[in-house]
């Protein structure tokens, strides 16, 4: 299990992450739109939020996806759909 911190993602805004999805196509591109620190009561690590954008016409369910990135490798991430725009859907991951 990997323990990510905000600095792991901060330098990867506007980069594409590939996620395994169950659509028959195998992978879907998710572009990291935002890395945002959150208020945290824990002294273990800084809580943070990631926002990803996907341009698929379908909404992917809230669940854990296997995601890949050239520098960060392969990892599981729980994504929640939080918004829709004219180009697709926005998904959030929260680390606390």
Gaussian input, Z-matrix of N, CA and C with variables (Angstrom, degrees):
# hf/3-21g

backbone

0 1
 N
 C     1     B1
 C     2     B2     1     A1
 N     3     B3     2     A2     1     D1
 C     4     B4     3     A3     2     D2
 C     5     B5     4     A4     3     D3
 N     6     B6     5     A5     4     D4
 C     7     B7     6     A6     5     D5
 C     8     B8     7     A7     6     D6
 N     9     B9     8     A8     7     D7
 C    10    B10     9     A9     8     D8
 C    11    B11    10    A10     9     D9
 N    12    B12    11    A11    10    D10
 C    13    B13    12    A12    11    D11
 C    14    B14    13    A13    12    D12
 N    15    B15    14    A14    13    D13
 C    16    B16    15    A15    14    D14
 C    17    B17    16    A16    15    D15
 N    18    B18    17    A17    16    D16
 C    19    B19    18    A18    17    D17
 C    20    B20    19    A19    18    D18
 N    21    B21    20    A20    19    D19
 C    22    B22    21    A21    20    D20
 C    23    B23    22    A22    21    D21
 N    24    B24    23    A23    22    D22
 C    25    B25    24    A24    23    D23
 C    26    B26    25    A25    24    D24
 N    27    B27    26    A26    25    D25
 C    28    B28    27    A27    26    D26
 C    29    B29    28    A28    27    D27
 N    30    B30    29    A29    28    D28
 C    31    B31    30    A30    29    D29
 C    32    B32    31    A31    30    D30
 N    33    B33    32    A32    31    D31
 C    34    B34    33    A33    32    D32
 C    35    B35    34    A34    33    D33
 N    36    B36    35    A35    34    D34
 C    37    B37    36    A36    35    D35
 C    38    B38    37    A37    36    D36
 N    39    B39    38    A38    37    D37
 C    40    B40    39    A39    38    D38
 C    41    B41    40    A40    39    D39
 N    42    B42    41    A41    40    D40
 C    43    B43    42    A42    41    D41
 C    44    B44    43    A43    42    D42
 N    45    B45    44    A44    43    D43
 C    46    B46    45    A45    44    D44
 C    47    B47    46    A46    45    D45
 N    48    B48    47    A47    46    D46
 C    49    B49    48    A48    47    D47
 C    50    B50    49    A49    48    D48
 N    51    B51    50    A50    49    D49
 C    52    B52    51    A51    50    D50
 C    53    B53    52    A52    51    D51
 N    54    B54    53    A53    52    D52
 C    55    B55    54    A54    53    D53
 C    56    B56    55    A55    54    D54
 N    57    B57    56    A56    55    D55
 C    58    B58    57    A57    56    D56
 C    59    B59    58    A58    57    D57
 N    60    B60    59    A59    58    D58
 C    61    B61    60    A60    59    D59
 C    62    B62    61    A61    60    D60
 N    63    B63    62    A62    61    D61
 C    64    B64    63    A63    62    D62
 C    65    B65    64    A64    63    D63
 N    66    B66    65    A65    64    D64
 C    67    B67    66    A66    65    D65
 C    68    B68    67    A67    66    D66
 N    69    B69    68    A68    67    D67
 C    70    B70    69    A69    68    D68
 C    71    B71    70    A70    69    D69
 N    72    B72    71    A71    70    D70
 C    73    B73    72    A72    71    D71
 C    74    B74    73    A73    72    D72
 N    75    B75    74    A74    73    D73
 C    76    B76    75    A75    74    D74
 C    77    B77    76    A76    75    D75
 N    78    B78    77    A77    76    D76
 C    79    B79    78    A78    77    D77
 C    80    B80    79    A79    78    D78
 N    81    B81    80    A80    79    D79
 C    82    B82    81    A81    80    D80
 C    83    B83    82    A82    81    D81
 N    84    B84    83    A83    82    D82
 C    85    B85    84    A84    83    D83
 C    86    B86    85    A85    84    D84
 N    87    B87    86    A86    85    D85
 C    88    B88    87    A87    86    D86
 C    89    B89    88    A88    87    D87
 N    90    B90    89    A89    88    D88
 C    91    B91    90    A90    89    D89
 C    92    B92    91    A91    90    D90
 N    93    B93    92    A92    91    D91
 C    94    B94    93    A93    92    D92
 C    95    B95    94    A94    93    D93
 N    96    B96    95    A95    94    D94
 C    97    B97    96    A96    95    D95
 C    98    B98    97    A97    96    D96
 N    99    B99    98    A98    97    D97
 C   100   B100    99    A99    98    D98
 C   101   B101   100   A100    99    D99
 N   102   B102   101   A101   100   D100
 C   103   B103   102   A102   101   D101
 C   104   B104   103   A103   102   D102
 N   105   B105   104   A104   103   D103
 C   106   B106   105   A105   104   D104
 C   107   B107   106   A106   105   D105
 N   108   B108   107   A107   106   D106
 C   109   B109   108   A108   107   D107
 C   110   B110   109   A109   108   D108
 N   111   B111   110   A110   109   D109
 C   112   B112   111   A111   110   D110
 C   113   B113   112   A112   111   D111
 N   114   B114   113   A113   112   D112
 C   115   B115   114   A114   113   D113
 C   116   B116   115   A115   114   D114
 N   117   B117   116   A116   115   D115
 C   118   B118   117   A117   116   D116
 C   119   B119   118   A118   117   D117
 N   120   B120   119   A119   118   D118
 C   121   B121   120   A120   119   D119
 C   122   B122   121   A121   120   D120
 N   123   B123   122   A122   121   D121
 C   124   B124   123   A123   122   D122
 C   125   B125   124   A124   123   D123
 N   126   B126   125   A125   124   D124
 C   127   B127   126   A126   125   D125
 C   128   B128   127   A127   126   D126
 N   129   B129   128   A128   127   D127
 C   130   B130   129   A129   128   D128
 C   131   B131   130   A130   129   D129
 N   132   B132   131   A131   130   D130
 C   133   B133   132   A132   131   D131
 C   134   B134   133   A133   132   D132
 N   135   B135   134   A134   133   D133
 C   136   B136   135   A135   134   D134
 C   137   B137   136   A136   135   D135
 N   138   B138   137   A137   136   D136
 C   139   B139   138   A138   137   D137
 C   140   B140   139   A139   138   D138
 N   141   B141   140   A140   139   D139
 C   142   B142   141   A141   140   D140
 C   143   B143   142   A142   141   D141
 N   144   B144   143   A143   142   D142
 C   145   B145   144   A144   143   D143
 C   146   B146   145   A145   144   D144
 N   147   B147   146   A146   145   D145
 C   148   B148   147   A147   146   D146
 C   149   B149   148   A148   147   D147
 N   150   B150   149   A149   148   D148
 C   151   B151   150   A150   149   D149
 C   152   B152   151   A151   150   D150
 N   153   B153   152   A152   151   D151
 C   154   B154   153   A153   152   D152
 C   155   B155   154   A154   153   D153
 N   156   B156   155   A155   154   D154
 C   157   B157   156   A156   155   D155
 C   158   B158   157   A157   156   D156
 N   159   B159   158   A158   157   D157
 C   160   B160   159   A159   158   D158
 C   161   B161   160   A160   159   D159
 N   162   B162   161   A161   160   D160
 C   163   B163   162   A162   161   D161
 C   164   B164   163   A163   162   D162
 N   165   B165   164   A164   163   D163
 C   166   B166   165   A165   164   D164
 C   167   B167   166   A166   165   D165
 N   168   B168   167   A167   166   D166
 C   169   B169   168   A168   167   D167
 C   170   B170   169   A169   168   D168
 N   171   B171   170   A170   169   D169
 C   172   B172   171   A171   170   D170
 C   173   B173   172   A172   171   D171
 N   174   B174   173   A173   172   D172
 C   175   B175   174   A174   173   D173
 C   176   B176   175   A175   174   D174
 N   177   B177   176   A176   175   D175
 C   178   B178   177   A177   176   D176
 C   179   B179   178   A178   177   D177
 N   180   B180   179   A179   178   D178
 C   181   B181   180   A180   179   D179
 C   182   B182   181   A181   180   D180
 N   183   B183   182   A182   181   D181
 C   184   B184   183   A183   182   D182
 C   185   B185   184   A184   183   D183
 N   186   B186   185   A185   184   D184
 C   187   B187   186   A186   185   D185
 C   188   B188   187   A187   186   D186
 N   189   B189   188   A188   187   D187
 C   190   B190   189   A189   188   D188
 C   191   B191   190   A190   189   D189
 N   192   B192   191   A191   190   D190
 C   193   B193   192   A192   191   D191
 C   194   B194   193   A193   192   D192
 N   195   B195   194   A194   193   D193
 C   196   B196   195   A195   194   D194
 C   197   B197   196   A196   195   D195
 N   198   B198   197   A197   196   D196
 C   199   B199   198   A198   197   D197
 C   200   B200   199   A199   198   D198
 N   201   B201   200   A200   199   D199
 C   202   B202   201   A201   200   D200
 C   203   B203   202   A202   201   D201
 N   204   B204   203   A203   202   D202
 C   205   B205   204   A204   203   D203
 C   206   B206   205   A205   204   D204
 N   207   B207   206   A206   205   D205
 C   208   B208   207   A207   206   D206
 C   209   B209   208   A208   207   D207
 N   210   B210   209   A209   208   D208
 C   211   B211   210   A210   209   D209
 C   212   B212   211   A211   210   D210
 N   213   B213   212   A212   211   D211
 C   214   B214   213   A213   212   D212
 C   215   B215   214   A214   213   D213
 N   216   B216   215   A215   214   D214
 C   217   B217   216   A216   215   D215
 C   218   B218   217   A217   216   D216
 N   219   B219   218   A218   217   D217
 C   220   B220   219   A219   218   D218
 C   221   B221   220   A220   219   D219
 N   222   B222   221   A221   220   D220
 C   223   B223   222   A222   221   D221
 C   224   B224   223   A223   222   D222
 N   225   B225   224   A224   223   D223
 C   226   B226   225   A225   224   D224
 C   227   B227   226   A226   225   D225
 N   228   B228   227   A227   226   D226
 C   229   B229   228   A228   227   D227
 C   230   B230   229   A229   228   D228
 N   231   B231   230   A230   229   D229
 C   232   B232   231   A231   230   D230
 C   233   B233   232   A232   231   D231
 N   234   B234   233   A233   232   D232
 C   235   B235   234   A234   233   D233
 C   236   B236   235   A235   234   D234
 N   237   B237   236   A236   235   D235
 C   238   B238   237   A237   236   D236
 C   239   B239   238   A238   237   D237
 N   240   B240   239   A239   238   D238
 C   241   B241   240   A240   239   D239
 C   242   B242   241   A241   240   D240
 N   243   B243   242   A242   241   D241
 C   244   B244   243   A243   242   D242
 C   245   B245   244   A244   243   D243
 N   246   B246   245   A245   244   D244
 C   247   B247   246   A246   245   D245
 C   248   B248   247   A247   246   D246
 N   249   B249   248   A248   247   D247
 C   250   B250   249   A249   248   D248
 C   251   B251   250   A250   249   D249
 N   252   B252   251   A251   250   D250
 C   253   B253   252   A252   251   D251
 C   254   B254   253   A253   252   D252
 N   255   B255   254   A254   253   D253
 C   256   B256   255   A255   254   D254
 C   257   B257   256   A256   255   D255
 N   258   B258   257   A257   256   D256
 C   259   B259   258   A258   257   D257
 C   260   B260   259   A259   258   D258
 N   261   B261   260   A260   259   D259
 C   262   B262   261   A261   260   D260
 C   263   B263   262   A262   261   D261
 N   264   B264   263   A263   262   D262
 C   265   B265   264   A264   263   D263
 C   266   B266   265   A265   264   D264
 N   267   B267   266   A266   265   D265
 C   268   B268   267   A267   266   D266
 C   269   B269   268   A268   267   D267
 N   270   B270   269   A269   268   D268
 C   271   B271   270   A270   269   D269
 C   272   B272   271   A271   270   D270
 N   273   B273   272   A272   271   D271
 C   274   B274   273   A273   272   D272
 C   275   B275   274   A274   273   D273
 N   276   B276   275   A275   274   D274
 C   277   B277   276   A276   275   D275
 C   278   B278   277   A277   276   D276
 N   279   B279   278   A278   277   D277
 C   280   B280   279   A279   278   D278
 C   281   B281   280   A280   279   D279
 N   282   B282   281   A281   280   D280
 C   283   B283   282   A282   281   D281
 C   284   B284   283   A283   282   D282
 N   285   B285   284   A284   283   D283
 C   286   B286   285   A285   284   D284
 C   287   B287   286   A286   285   D285

   B1=1.4495
   B2=1.5221
   B3=1.3226
   B4=1.4558
   B5=1.5275
   B6=1.3152
   B7=1.4562
   B8=1.5152
   B9=1.3242
   B10=1.4568
   B11=1.5180
   B12=1.3038
   B13=1.4509
   B14=1.5184
   B15=1.3039
   B16=1.4616
   B17=1.5303
   B18=1.3121
   B19=1.4670
   B20=1.5289
   B21=1.3329
   B22=1.4624
   B23=1.5326
   B24=1.3362
   B25=1.4600
   B26=1.5331
   B27=1.3158
   B28=1.4674
   B29=1.5311
   B30=1.2959
   B31=1.4552
   B32=1.5240
   B33=1.3361
   B34=1.4678
   B35=1.5293
   B36=1.3315
   B37=1.4659
   B38=1.5289
   B39=1.3177
   B40=1.4688
   B41=1.5312
   B42=1.3105
   B43=1.4622
   B44=1.5241
   B45=1.3268
   B46=1.4597
   B47=1.5210
   B48=1.3090
   B49=1.4610
   B50=1.5220
   B51=1.3140
   B52=1.4693
   B53=1.5215
   B54=1.3285
   B55=1.4617
   B56=1.5151
   B57=1.3334
   B58=1.4583
   B59=1.5265
   B60=1.3258
   B61=1.4668
   B62=1.5192
   B63=1.3076
   B64=1.4582
   B65=1.5232
   B66=1.3129
   B67=1.4667
   B68=1.5193
   B69=1.3097
   B70=1.4518
   B71=1.5142
   B72=1.3313
   B73=1.4599
   B74=1.5250
   B75=1.3166
   B76=1.4507
   B77=1.5047
   B78=1.3334
   B79=1.4614
   B80=1.5188
   B81=1.3291
   B82=1.4574
   B83=1.5263
   B84=1.3278
   B85=1.4627
   B86=1.5301
   B87=1.3173
   B88=1.4634
   B89=1.5219
   B90=1.3064
   B91=1.4656
   B92=1.5230
   B93=1.3185
   B94=1.4565
   B95=1.5282
   B96=1.3233
   B97=1.4681
   B98=1.5278
   B99=1.3387
   B100=1.4665
   B101=1.5224
   B102=1.3200
   B103=1.4600
   B104=1.5165
   B105=1.3433
   B106=1.4648
   B107=1.5302
   B108=1.3425
   B109=1.4656
   B110=1.5269
   B111=1.3324
   B112=1.4643
   B113=1.5175
   B114=1.3251
   B115=1.4564
   B116=1.5202
   B117=1.3224
   B118=1.4601
   B119=1.5188
   B120=1.3327
   B121=1.4604
   B122=1.5227
   B123=1.3034
   B124=1.4620
   B125=1.5276
   B126=1.3107
   B127=1.4632
   B128=1.5232
   B129=1.3417
   B130=1.4667
   B131=1.5236
   B132=1.3318
   B133=1.4601
   B134=1.5180
   B135=1.3144
   B136=1.4601
   B137=1.5282
   B138=1.3385
   B139=1.4638
   B140=1.5274
   B141=1.3416
   B142=1.4608
   B143=1.5158
   B144=1.3216
   B145=1.4555
   B146=1.5213
   B147=1.3343
   B148=1.4623
   B149=1.5159
   B150=1.3258
   B151=1.4576
   B152=1.5154
   B153=1.3317
   B154=1.4598
   B155=1.5201
   B156=1.3202
   B157=1.4674
   B158=1.5191
   B159=1.3396
   B160=1.4583
   B161=1.5163
   B162=1.3280
   B163=1.4665
   B164=1.5241
   B165=1.3248
   B166=1.4710
   B167=1.5288
   B168=1.3209
   B169=1.4612
   B170=1.5260
   B171=1.3313
   B172=1.4605
   B173=1.5202
   B174=1.3186
   B175=1.4593
   B176=1.5243
   B177=1.3254
   B178=1.4516
   B179=1.5251
   B180=1.3175
   B181=1.4670
   B182=1.5206
   B183=1.3195
   B184=1.4581
   B185=1.5214
   B186=1.3318
   B187=1.4637
   B188=1.5239
   B189=1.3189
   B190=1.4595
   B191=1.5233
   B192=1.3235
   B193=1.4646
   B194=1.5269
   B195=1.3254
   B196=1.4577
   B197=1.5185
   B198=1.3204
   B199=1.4583
   B200=1.5181
   B201=1.3402
   B202=1.4656
   B203=1.5248
   B204=1.3312
   B205=1.4601
   B206=1.5240
   B207=1.3421
   B208=1.4752
   B209=1.5324
   B210=1.3280
   B211=1.4620
   B212=1.5297
   B213=1.3323
   B214=1.4651
   B215=1.5255
   B216=1.3214
   B217=1.4569
   B218=1.5216
   B219=1.3304
   B220=1.4601
   B221=1.5172
   B222=1.3328
   B223=1.4571
   B224=1.5263
   B225=1.3264
   B226=1.4530
   B227=1.5160
   B228=1.3351
   B229=1.4660
   B230=1.5262
   B231=1.3408
   B232=1.4571
   B233=1.5337
   B234=1.3274
   B235=1.4638
   B236=1.5174
   B237=1.3306
   B238=1.4587
   B239=1.5244
   B240=1.3368
   B241=1.4636
   B242=1.5322
   B243=1.3395
   B244=1.4651
   B245=1.5194
   B246=1.3230
   B247=1.4666
   B248=1.5218
   B249=1.3134
   B250=1.4583
   B251=1.5162
   B252=1.3213
   B253=1.4561
   B254=1.5260
   B255=1.3004
   B256=1.4719
   B257=1.5217
   B258=1.3336
   B259=1.4623
   B260=1.5236
   B261=1.3182
   B262=1.4637
   B263=1.5026
   B264=1.3357
   B265=1.4593
   B266=1.5207
   B267=1.3350
   B268=1.4589
   B269=1.5290
   B270=1.3365
   B271=1.4690
   B272=1.5243
   B273=1.3241
   B274=1.4633
   B275=1.5236
   B276=1.3204
   B277=1.4635
   B278=1.5127
   B279=1.3432
   B280=1.4770
   B281=1.5189
   B282=1.3137
   B283=1.4554
   B284=1.5260
   B285=1.3292
   B286=1.4762
   B287=1.5072
   A1=109.04
   A2=116.34
   A3=121.34
   A4=109.63
   A5=116.60
   A6=121.83
   A7=107.56
   A8=115.17
   A9=120.41
   A10=110.93
   A11=114.41
   A12=122.33
   A13=107.62
   A14=116.44
   A15=121.85
   A16=111.68
   A17=117.99
   A18=120.48
   A19=112.23
   A20=118.21
   A21=120.11
   A22=112.08
   A23=116.75
   A24=121.30
   A25=113.39
   A26=118.31
   A27=122.19
   A28=113.20
   A29=119.02
   A30=121.66
   A31=114.12
   A32=117.42
   A33=120.30
   A34=113.85
   A35=116.89
   A36=120.70
   A37=108.74
   A38=116.56
   A39=126.15
   A40=113.12
   A41=117.02
   A42=120.67
   A43=109.55
   A44=115.86
   A45=122.01
   A46=111.18
   A47=114.79
   A48=124.30
   A49=106.17
   A50=118.01
   A51=122.49
   A52=108.90
   A53=116.69
   A54=121.29
   A55=110.14
   A56=116.10
   A57=121.47
   A58=108.01
   A59=116.06
   A60=121.09
   A61=108.35
   A62=115.88
   A63=121.52
   A64=111.67
   A65=117.19
   A66=120.19
   A67=112.28
   A68=117.31
   A69=120.63
   A70=112.31
   A71=116.92
   A72=121.64
   A73=111.87
   A74=116.65
   A75=120.55
   A76=115.22
   A77=117.95
   A78=122.00
   A79=111.71
   A80=114.67
   A81=120.65
   A82=108.13
   A83=117.72
   A84=120.45
   A85=111.72
   A86=115.51
   A87=122.79
   A88=106.96
   A89=117.56
   A90=122.00
   A91=108.52
   A92=116.42
   A93=121.47
   A94=108.62
   A95=115.59
   A96=121.82
   A97=113.08
   A98=115.91
   A99=119.14
   A100=110.50
   A101=115.30
   A102=123.81
   A103=105.47
   A104=116.78
   A105=120.65
   A106=110.69
   A107=118.36
   A108=119.55
   A109=109.81
   A110=116.18
   A111=122.28
   A112=109.28
   A113=116.24
   A114=120.52
   A115=108.09
   A116=116.34
   A117=120.20
   A118=110.41
   A119=115.63
   A120=120.52
   A121=111.04
   A122=116.89
   A123=121.51
   A124=110.76
   A125=115.32
   A126=119.05
   A127=110.73
   A128=116.03
   A129=121.32
   A130=111.09
   A131=116.28
   A132=120.35
   A133=109.36
   A134=115.67
   A135=122.87
   A136=109.73
   A137=117.27
   A138=120.69
   A139=108.16
   A140=115.75
   A141=119.00
   A142=110.25
   A143=114.14
   A144=122.59
   A145=109.18
   A146=115.40
   A147=121.91
   A148=108.14
   A149=117.11
   A150=121.93
   A151=108.44
   A152=115.18
   A153=122.77
   A154=109.61
   A155=116.74
   A156=122.03
   A157=109.44
   A158=114.59
   A159=121.59
   A160=107.62
   A161=117.37
   A162=121.55
   A163=114.04
   A164=118.48
   A165=120.49
   A166=109.64
   A167=115.73
   A168=121.57
   A169=111.94
   A170=116.69
   A171=119.57
   A172=110.71
   A173=115.49
   A174=122.23
   A175=108.42
   A176=116.82
   A177=120.80
   A178=108.92
   A179=116.73
   A180=122.37
   A181=111.93
   A182=114.90
   A183=122.08
   A184=108.20
   A185=116.37
   A186=120.72
   A187=109.51
   A188=115.74
   A189=121.36
   A190=109.35
   A191=115.44
   A192=122.32
   A193=108.60
   A194=115.88
   A195=120.60
   A196=106.75
   A197=115.32
   A198=121.22
   A199=109.38
   A200=115.72
   A201=121.56
   A202=110.11
   A203=113.50
   A204=121.22
   A205=106.97
   A206=117.84
   A207=120.09
   A208=114.63
   A209=118.78
   A210=120.84
   A211=112.81
   A212=118.21
   A213=121.30
   A214=113.12
   A215=116.83
   A216=120.39
   A217=112.65
   A218=115.83
   A219=122.75
   A220=109.20
   A221=115.92
   A222=120.72
   A223=109.87
   A224=116.16
   A225=121.57
   A226=109.47
   A227=115.33
   A228=119.89
   A229=108.52
   A230=115.83
   A231=121.62
   A232=108.12
   A233=116.23
   A234=121.85
   A235=110.41
   A236=115.33
   A237=123.03
   A238=107.86
   A239=118.70
   A240=119.18
   A241=109.11
   A242=116.46
   A243=119.85
   A244=113.70
   A245=118.57
   A246=120.24
   A247=109.94
   A248=113.85
   A249=121.36
   A250=107.53
   A251=116.46
   A252=120.25
   A253=107.95
   A254=117.41
   A255=120.02
   A256=112.96
   A257=116.94
   A258=121.01
   A259=114.42
   A260=118.67
   A261=120.35
   A262=112.61
   A263=115.16
   A264=121.58
   A265=110.82
   A266=114.74
   A267=122.56
   A268=107.41
   A269=115.44
   A270=122.25
   A271=108.43
   A272=115.98
   A273=121.10
   A274=110.37
   A275=115.13
   A276=124.04
   A277=106.83
   A278=116.81
   A279=121.30
   A280=108.51
   A281=115.52
   A282=122.87
   A283=106.90
   A284=116.72
   A285=118.91
   A286=111.35
   D1=131.61
   D2=179.22
   D3=-93.93
   D4=140.17
   D5=174.51
   D6=-108.45
   D7=101.15
   D8=-178.85
   D9=-84.09
   D10=149.11
   D11=172.40
   D12=-122.91
   D13=166.31
   D14=-174.06
   D15=-56.20
   D16=-36.63
   D17=-177.37
   D18=-65.88
   D19=-23.56
   D20=177.50
   D21=-62.94
   D22=-32.48
   D23=-175.95
   D24=-103.26
   D25=-21.06
   D26=-171.83
   D27=-54.90
   D28=-36.03
   D29=-178.53
   D30=-86.84
   D31=7.79
   D32=-174.86
   D33=-117.81
   D34=16.88
   D35=176.39
   D36=-61.92
   D37=138.88
   D38=-177.59
   D39=73.70
   D40=10.76
   D41=175.42
   D42=-98.04
   D43=157.48
   D44=-177.09
   D45=-96.66
   D46=133.18
   D47=173.64
   D48=-113.03
   D49=138.30
   D50=178.13
   D51=-98.65
   D52=129.87
   D53=179.47
   D54=-118.67
   D55=139.64
   D56=173.91
   D57=-73.71
   D58=123.47
   D59=177.81
   D60=-126.91
   D61=157.38
   D62=-176.52
   D63=-95.78
   D64=54.03
   D65=-179.39
   D66=-108.64
   D67=0.83
   D68=-175.87
   D69=93.10
   D70=-20.44
   D71=178.69
   D72=-86.63
   D73=-16.50
   D74=177.36
   D75=91.92
   D76=-64.76
   D77=-176.07
   D78=-123.39
   D79=152.11
   D80=175.53
   D81=-134.63
   D82=138.43
   D83=178.97
   D84=-80.50
   D85=132.23
   D86=174.45
   D87=-121.80
   D88=123.27
   D89=-179.74
   D90=-95.93
   D91=126.26
   D92=178.03
   D93=-71.38
   D94=115.39
   D95=-176.56
   D96=-93.72
   D97=-35.53
   D98=-171.70
   D99=-154.40
   D100=141.44
   D101=171.17
   D102=-122.29
   D103=118.56
   D104=-171.68
   D105=-130.17
   D106=124.59
   D107=174.39
   D108=-68.34
   D109=149.03
   D110=178.35
   D111=-122.88
   D112=154.92
   D113=174.29
   D114=-62.83
   D115=140.11
   D116=-175.71
   D117=-140.82
   D118=136.15
   D119=175.66
   D120=-87.56
   D121=-10.42
   D122=-177.04
   D123=-89.24
   D124=140.96
   D125=173.64
   D126=-94.73
   D127=0.06
   D128=-179.67
   D129=-66.05
   D130=-48.46
   D131=177.67
   D132=-162.27
   D133=161.21
   D134=177.71
   D135=-70.95
   D136=125.58
   D137=174.49
   D138=-72.06
   D139=147.37
   D140=178.94
   D141=-154.18
   D142=164.18
   D143=-178.70
   D144=-124.83
   D145=143.83
   D146=173.73
   D147=-118.40
   D148=138.40
   D149=172.17
   D150=-116.09
   D151=129.05
   D152=178.48
   D153=-117.98
   D154=148.51
   D155=175.50
   D156=-117.07
   D157=137.31
   D158=177.04
   D159=-131.06
   D160=135.11
   D161=-174.92
   D162=-94.72
   D163=8.77
   D164=178.42
   D165=-63.67
   D166=148.43
   D167=178.73
   D168=-74.59
   D169=-14.67
   D170=-179.88
   D171=-103.97
   D172=152.77
   D173=177.68
   D174=-89.05
   D175=124.79
   D176=175.89
   D177=-84.05
   D178=139.99
   D179=-176.27
   D180=-67.51
   D181=154.85
   D182=172.81
   D183=-67.19
   D184=118.39
   D185=179.17
   D186=-176.72
   D187=178.36
   D188=176.17
   D189=-85.46
   D190=128.26
   D191=178.69
   D192=-115.30
   D193=146.80
   D194=170.15
   D195=-83.90
   D196=122.85
   D197=-176.03
   D198=-120.10
   D199=149.30
   D200=179.19
   D201=-129.02
   D202=143.68
   D203=176.04
   D204=-145.73
   D205=140.65
   D206=-176.38
   D207=-54.47
   D208=-39.39
   D209=-178.44
   D210=-92.70
   D211=-34.14
   D212=-175.00
   D213=-90.16
   D214=-12.88
   D215=178.40
   D216=81.83
   D217=-152.89
   D218=-178.09
   D219=-107.36
   D220=135.14
   D221=-178.10
   D222=-157.12
   D223=158.94
   D224=174.75
   D225=-90.86
   D226=140.79
   D227=-179.92
   D228=-144.25
   D229=133.59
   D230=-179.91
   D231=-88.04
   D232=115.07
   D233=-178.58
   D234=-109.39
   D235=138.66
   D236=178.40
   D237=-123.03
   D238=126.33
   D239=175.44
   D240=-69.07
   D241=130.23
   D242=-176.44
   D243=-124.00
   D244=-14.57
   D245=-178.50
   D246=-162.16
   D247=161.04
   D248=174.21
   D249=-127.94
   D250=139.23
   D251=173.48
   D252=-127.24
   D253=-175.86
   D254=-175.55
   D255=-68.56
   D256=-16.08
   D257=-177.67
   D258=-105.48
   D259=-4.03
   D260=-178.19
   D261=154.61
   D262=-142.47
   D263=-175.44
   D264=-128.80
   D265=151.44
   D266=177.10
   D267=-108.85
   D268=135.87
   D269=-178.49
   D270=-124.13
   D271=145.20
   D272=-179.04
   D273=-119.53
   D274=143.69
   D275=169.58
   D276=-124.79
   D277=133.54
   D278=179.36
   D279=-118.07
   D280=131.43
   D281=177.11
   D282=-114.11
   D283=121.39
   D284=179.59
   D285=-138.92

